[in-house]
């Protein structure tokens, strides 16, 4: 099958090159997520350096440096 010059569809998870993580960062690296803080975490001597955030639609909890939080309504 000659598919040269044809538009095709494929899933990011099926990529061989480049790394799917890099593609997601390129496409969505500056997207803003909204979630609920469910815990705080320390970083060595620094207390509460990270927030643990639950984001709807994402299975795993996210850990974000507290100084990178954009806004607290």
Secondary structure, DSSP 4 states (H G I P E B T S, - for coil): ---TT------GGG--SS-HHHHHHHHHTTPPP--EEEEEEEETTEEEEEEEEE-TT-SS-EEEEGGG-----
